[in-house]
Structure formats: structure tokens, C-alpha cells
């Protein structure tokens, strides 16, 4: 298994030698490697068993370093960066030629963000290159929100995990791009649509479920706990089910199944709490005795839109 610790120098040394490490962010833990090194990027794909047509996000610690990777920063992009960086917002911008096509899956735009985690910001400050850092889990499986989650899933394939504690948002970043004068959201995530619209005006939501994605995190089947999931009225769907082999993932309400078979995302109805708990809940449902998972959508407001997006993809 991997070593877990807070040694920035150790992580820096591995990254400078084209190795990969687990790193914390405010959203989920990432599997990080040099975003400008094809060898490091290939290692990320290999460790995750991730298809190379699914692009990666480059993480750095300043807008000046972002500008080293992109041709220009449009006015609305600069406004969003000012409002939400560091934070759970990824922006798609036209890349410079030196940014590897392998990072962007051959697309002309590169996904960039500044994460909001002090340990990772310290690491990025020490590095001369940005980090590609998709979620630190096997491709298609539930995203990790603690160092232990990373170790449980990838610990036999990586040497080191930088331990930054529990992720305080627990959902991946929102991804935005620009098509003409339109601001387009390609992935719902930790930055609310309403907050983005407060800065740049009305946006277009284009959350495609694609086998040829235009941005990271757009594949139709993703975040899967490895069990059949049915989304709908839990109480109704429980009728005729064997409660001992049925998992329940609800927003606020408990149901008539064994306690170990169910997770309530937020008994108080707090959407931020539900977002923090969604991936750990999906992970808990991945138990040998659970054959089917019954889930329900949360209210389609604020972070609820992103939670429901993850549930849809987990159920495919």
C-alpha cells in the first residue's frame, strides 16, 4: 500500500521524476502528475485504467501560471477566475501548442483550475509545472474524498498520498467554457449555477452524456458503485424487494431496511452536507450482500443539480 503523509518535499520529488501521487483538493482527491509530461500523463491513464479520449484538468496555483498554458483569457473567464479561484470551478480555454494533446485528448481547449486546499496550493507553489489531477480512483468508480479512499483503491499502484483530511465539498468542480458570447456549463459541480450567473449573466447548460466528451467528466457512465441502481420513489420501489440485499440511498428519510444497508445524505436537508456525503455513500453501497441500490433525487436546486447528475451517471 502507499505511504500516507504530509511531506510536500516527498510529493514534489516524485512528481519531478514523472511519478504520480495522490493529492487533496476541496472537491475530491486527485491522482496527480506533471501536466506537461506525456510520460506522467500516460501513467495517470494507466493507473486509473482511464480511456485516453477523456481529457484531464490541469491544476496550478496562480492565474499567471494558467496564462502560460493558454492563448488568451477572455473577459468573462477573467471575471469567473476573480470570483471563484481558488475554488471548485474549472475553465476551458484555448491551449498553447506546448500543452500536450494527450492532456486534452486532442481537443483545442485545456481545462484549468486553481484548487482551494492549502496543502496542495503549497505543493503547486513549489512546482514549476501544473498538475494533471483527475479523481484518484479506478476509472468509472466512485470518487475518493479521503486519503484512505485513495489507498483502498490505488494504494498498490502509487507510492505516496498527500493527506489533507476529508474533502470539505465532496463534489468535483463545475466546468465552464465559452462558445461565441455564450458561457456554457459542461459539468455541474461544486460551484453553483446561480453563483456563476451572478457574475457573468445567464449561462447555457450543456451537460452531455457522451462517449466522445468535449470536457472532463462528461462520460455517460461514471461514479458507479458496481451495483444496479434504481432511482425513484424509494418506498414504492422497496415493495417486493428483499430488504437484506437492498441498499437505500436517500436524501433525508430512513426506510425499512437494515441500518447497515442505508445512507441518509442529510437528515436536516442541508444540500452542502448531502454533497459532501454523496461519494462516501455510493462507496458504502458497494457491499457484497447488496444486490440492488434504491436511490432518490434530491431537490433540483443549488448543489442538488450536481448531486442528481452524479446519481444519474451512477445508475447507468
C-alpha positions as CSV (number, residue, x, y, z in Angstrom):
1,X,0.0,0.0,0.0
2,X,1.0,3.6,-0.4
3,X,2.6,5.8,2.3
4,X,0.2,8.5,3.6
5,X,1.6,11.7,5.0
6,X,2.0,15.5,4.7
7,X,5.6,15.5,3.2
8,X,5.5,18.2,0.5
9,X,9.1,17.5,-0.4
10,X,8.5,13.8,-0.9
11,X,5.5,14.5,-3.2
12,X,7.5,17.1,-5.1
13,X,10.4,14.8,-5.7
14,X,8.1,12.0,-7.1
15,X,6.3,14.5,-9.4
16,X,9.5,15.9,-10.7
17,X,10.5,12.4,-11.7
18,X,7.3,11.8,-13.7
19,X,5.7,9.7,-11.0
20,X,2.2,10.2,-9.7
21,X,0.9,10.9,-6.2
22,X,-2.5,11.3,-4.5
23,X,-3.3,14.9,-3.6
24,X,-6.2,16.5,-1.7
25,X,-8.4,19.2,-3.0
26,X,-11.6,20.8,-1.6
27,X,-13.6,18.7,-4.1
28,X,-12.2,15.2,-4.2
29,X,-8.7,13.6,-4.0
30,X,-6.8,13.7,-7.3
31,X,-4.2,11.4,-8.9
32,X,-1.6,14.0,-9.8
33,X,1.2,14.0,-12.4
34,X,3.1,16.6,-14.4
35,X,0.5,18.1,-16.8
36,X,3.2,19.0,-19.3
37,X,4.8,15.5,-19.4
38,X,3.4,12.8,-21.7
39,X,5.1,10.1,-19.6
40,X,3.4,11.3,-16.4
41,X,0.0,11.7,-18.2
42,X,0.3,8.2,-19.6
43,X,1.0,6.9,-16.1
44,X,-2.2,8.6,-14.8
45,X,-4.2,6.9,-17.5
46,X,-2.6,3.6,-16.8
47,X,-3.1,3.7,-13.0
48,X,-6.7,4.8,-13.4
49,X,-7.4,2.5,-16.4
50,X,-8.9,5.6,-17.9
51,X,-9.7,5.9,-21.7
52,X,-7.5,8.3,-23.4
53,X,-10.4,10.1,-25.1
54,X,-11.4,11.5,-21.7
55,X,-9.5,14.8,-21.1
56,X,-7.8,15.8,-17.9
57,X,-7.8,19.0,-15.8
58,X,-4.6,21.0,-15.2
59,X,-4.2,22.4,-11.7
60,X,-2.0,25.3,-10.7
61,X,-1.8,28.0,-8.1
62,X,-2.0,31.3,-9.9
63,X,-3.6,33.0,-12.9
64,X,-0.1,33.9,-14.2
65,X,0.7,30.2,-14.5
66,X,-2.6,29.5,-16.2
67,X,-1.7,32.1,-18.8
68,X,1.5,30.1,-19.5
69,X,-0.8,27.3,-20.8
70,X,-3.4,29.2,-22.8
71,X,-3.6,31.6,-25.7
72,X,-5.8,34.1,-24.1
73,X,-8.1,34.7,-21.1
74,X,-11.5,36.2,-22.3
75,X,-13.0,38.9,-20.1
76,X,-15.8,36.6,-18.8
77,X,-13.2,33.9,-17.9
78,X,-11.1,36.5,-16.0
79,X,-14.3,37.6,-14.1
80,X,-15.0,34.0,-13.2
81,X,-11.4,33.4,-12.1
82,X,-11.5,36.5,-10.0
83,X,-14.8,35.4,-8.3
84,X,-14.2,31.7,-7.8
85,X,-10.4,30.9,-7.8
86,X,-9.1,29.2,-5.8
87,X,-12.2,27.0,-5.7
88,X,-14.3,24.3,-7.4
89,X,-14.5,25.9,-10.9
90,X,-12.7,24.6,-14.0
91,X,-12.5,26.8,-17.1
92,X,-11.9,25.6,-20.6
93,X,-9.5,27.9,-22.6
94,X,-7.7,27.6,-25.9
95,X,-4.4,25.9,-25.2
96,X,-0.9,26.8,-26.3
97,X,0.9,24.3,-28.6
98,X,3.3,23.2,-25.8
99,X,0.3,21.8,-23.8
100,X,0.3,18.1,-24.7
101,X,-2.6,16.8,-26.9
102,X,-2.6,13.8,-24.6
103,X,-3.8,16.1,-21.7
104,X,-6.7,17.4,-23.7
105,X,-7.4,14.2,-25.7
106,X,-6.6,16.2,-28.9
107,X,-9.0,19.0,-28.2
108,X,-8.1,22.6,-28.8
109,X,-9.1,23.7,-25.3
110,X,-7.4,22.8,-22.0
111,X,-9.3,22.6,-18.7
112,X,-7.7,24.6,-15.9
113,X,-8.4,25.5,-12.3
114,X,-6.8,26.6,-9.0
115,X,-7.8,24.3,-6.2
116,X,-8.7,25.6,-2.8
117,X,-6.7,23.4,-0.5
118,X,-3.7,24.8,1.5
119,X,-1.5,21.7,1.3
120,X,-2.0,21.3,-2.5
121,X,-1.5,25.1,-3.1
122,X,1.8,24.8,-1.1
123,X,2.8,21.9,-3.4
124,X,1.8,23.7,-6.6
125,X,3.8,26.8,-5.5
126,X,6.9,24.6,-5.2
127,X,6.5,23.1,-8.7
128,X,7.5,24.6,-12.0
129,X,4.7,22.8,-13.8
130,X,0.9,22.4,-13.4
131,X,-0.5,19.1,-12.3
132,X,-3.0,16.9,-14.2
133,X,-5.2,15.5,-11.4
134,X,-8.3,13.5,-12.2
135,X,-10.1,11.9,-9.3
136,X,-7.8,9.3,-7.6
137,X,-10.0,6.2,-8.3
138,X,-10.2,3.5,-10.9
139,X,-11.9,4.9,-13.9
140,X,-15.7,4.9,-13.6
141,X,-15.7,4.1,-9.9
142,X,-16.8,6.4,-7.0
143,X,-14.5,9.4,-6.4
144,X,-12.4,9.5,-3.2
145,X,-12.9,12.1,-0.5
146,X,-10.2,10.9,1.9
147,X,-6.6,9.7,1.8
148,X,-7.9,6.3,3.0
149,X,-10.3,6.0,0.0
150,X,-7.3,6.6,-2.4
151,X,-5.2,4.0,-0.6
152,X,-8.0,1.5,-0.6
153,X,-8.4,1.8,-4.4
154,X,-5.0,2.7,-5.8
155,X,-2.5,2.1,-2.9
156,X,-0.9,-0.8,-4.6
157,X,-0.1,1.3,-7.7
158,X,1.3,4.5,-6.3
159,X,3.9,5.3,-3.7
160,X,2.6,8.4,-1.9
161,X,-0.6,10.1,-0.9
162,X,-0.6,13.6,0.5
163,X,-3.1,13.6,3.4
164,X,-5.2,16.8,3.6
165,X,-8.0,15.3,5.6
166,X,-11.6,15.0,4.4
167,X,-12.7,17.0,1.4
168,X,-15.0,19.7,2.5
169,X,-17.0,20.0,-0.7
170,X,-17.0,16.4,-1.9
171,X,-18.2,17.0,-5.5
172,X,-16.0,17.6,-8.5
173,X,-15.6,21.1,-9.9
174,X,-18.1,22.8,-12.2
175,X,-16.7,23.1,-15.7
176,X,-17.4,26.1,-17.9
177,X,-16.4,27.1,-21.4
178,X,-17.2,29.7,-24.0
179,X,-18.9,29.4,-27.3
180,X,-19.1,32.7,-29.0
181,X,-20.7,35.1,-26.5
182,X,-22.3,32.2,-24.5
183,X,-21.0,30.9,-21.2
184,X,-21.6,27.1,-21.3
185,X,-21.6,24.8,-18.3
186,X,-20.4,21.3,-19.4
187,X,-20.3,19.7,-16.0
188,X,-22.3,20.5,-12.9
189,X,-20.3,20.6,-9.7
190,X,-19.1,22.4,-6.6
191,X,-19.8,25.9,-7.9
192,X,-23.5,26.6,-8.2
193,X,-25.0,27.7,-11.5
194,X,-26.7,30.6,-9.7
195,X,-23.4,31.9,-8.4
196,X,-21.9,31.8,-11.9
197,X,-24.8,33.7,-13.3
198,X,-24.5,36.3,-10.7
199,X,-21.0,37.1,-12.2
200,X,-21.5,36.7,-16.0
201,X,-25.2,36.6,-16.5
202,X,-27.3,33.8,-18.0
203,X,-25.5,30.6,-18.9
204,X,-26.3,27.7,-21.1
205,X,-26.2,24.2,-19.5
206,X,-24.9,21.5,-21.9
207,X,-24.2,18.5,-19.7
208,X,-23.8,15.9,-22.4
209,X,-23.6,12.2,-21.6
210,X,-21.1,11.3,-24.3
211,X,-18.6,8.6,-25.3
212,X,-16.6,11.4,-27.0
213,X,-16.5,14.1,-24.4
214,X,-15.8,17.8,-25.0
215,X,-14.7,18.3,-21.4
216,X,-13.6,16.1,-18.4
217,X,-16.4,14.2,-16.5
218,X,-18.9,14.0,-19.4
219,X,-18.9,10.3,-20.0
220,X,-22.4,8.8,-19.7
221,X,-21.5,6.0,-17.2
222,X,-19.4,7.2,-14.3
223,X,-19.2,7.3,-10.5
224,X,-20.5,3.7,-10.4
225,X,-20.6,1.7,-7.1
226,X,-20.7,-1.5,-9.1
227,X,-24.3,-2.3,-8.3
228,X,-27.6,-1.9,-10.2
229,X,-29.1,1.4,-9.1
230,X,-32.8,2.3,-9.4
231,X,-33.7,6.0,-8.9
232,X,-37.3,6.9,-8.0
233,X,-39.8,6.6,-5.1
234,X,-37.8,4.5,-2.6
235,X,-40.8,3.5,-0.5
236,X,-42.7,2.3,-3.7
237,X,-39.6,0.6,-5.2
238,X,-39.0,-1.3,-1.9
239,X,-42.3,-3.2,-2.2
240,X,-41.5,-6.8,-3.1
241,X,-37.7,-6.3,-2.5
242,X,-35.6,-8.4,-0.2
243,X,-34.6,-5.8,2.4
244,X,-31.5,-7.8,3.4
245,X,-30.0,-7.5,-0.1
246,X,-31.3,-4.0,-0.9
247,X,-29.3,-0.8,-0.3
248,X,-31.1,2.6,0.2
249,X,-29.6,6.0,-0.6
250,X,-32.0,8.7,0.5
251,X,-31.9,12.5,0.9
252,X,-33.5,12.9,4.3
253,X,-35.6,9.9,5.3
254,X,-34.8,6.4,6.7
255,X,-36.5,3.4,5.3
256,X,-37.4,-0.2,6.4
257,X,-34.1,-1.9,5.6
258,X,-31.2,-2.8,7.9
259,X,-29.2,0.2,9.2
260,X,-26.0,-1.0,7.6
261,X,-27.8,-1.1,4.2
262,X,-28.8,2.6,4.1
263,X,-27.3,6.1,4.0
264,X,-29.2,9.3,4.6
265,X,-27.3,12.1,2.8
266,X,-28.6,14.9,5.1
267,X,-31.3,14.3,7.8
268,X,-31.6,18.1,8.1
269,X,-32.0,18.6,4.3
270,X,-28.7,20.5,4.1
271,X,-27.6,20.4,0.4
272,X,-23.9,21.1,1.2
273,X,-23.9,18.2,3.7
274,X,-25.5,16.0,1.1
275,X,-22.9,17.0,-1.5
276,X,-20.1,16.1,1.0
277,X,-21.6,12.7,1.6
278,X,-22.6,11.5,-1.8
279,X,-19.5,9.7,-2.9
280,X,-18.9,8.1,0.5
281,X,-22.5,7.0,0.4
282,X,-22.1,5.4,-3.0
283,X,-18.9,3.7,-1.8
284,X,-20.8,2.3,1.3
285,X,-23.4,0.8,-1.1
286,X,-20.6,-1.3,-2.7
287,X,-21.0,-4.2,-0.3
288,X,-21.1,-7.9,-1.3
289,X,-24.5,-8.6,0.2
290,X,-26.2,-5.6,-1.5
291,X,-27.6,-6.6,-4.9
292,X,-29.5,-3.5,-5.8
293,X,-29.5,0.1,-4.7
294,X,-32.6,2.2,-4.4
295,X,-31.9,5.9,-4.6
296,X,-33.9,9.2,-5.0
297,X,-33.1,12.5,-6.5
298,X,-32.6,15.5,-4.2
299,X,-34.3,18.8,-4.8
300,X,-33.1,20.3,-8.1
301,X,-31.6,23.5,-6.6
302,X,-28.1,24.7,-5.8
303,X,-25.7,21.8,-5.5
304,X,-28.7,19.5,-5.8
305,X,-28.3,19.8,-9.6
306,X,-24.8,18.4,-9.4
307,X,-25.8,15.6,-6.9
308,X,-28.6,14.5,-9.2
309,X,-26.2,14.5,-12.2
310,X,-23.8,12.1,-10.3
311,X,-26.8,9.8,-9.3
312,X,-27.9,9.6,-13.0
313,X,-24.4,8.6,-14.1
314,X,-24.0,6.1,-11.3
315,X,-27.3,4.5,-12.3
316,X,-26.4,3.9,-16.0
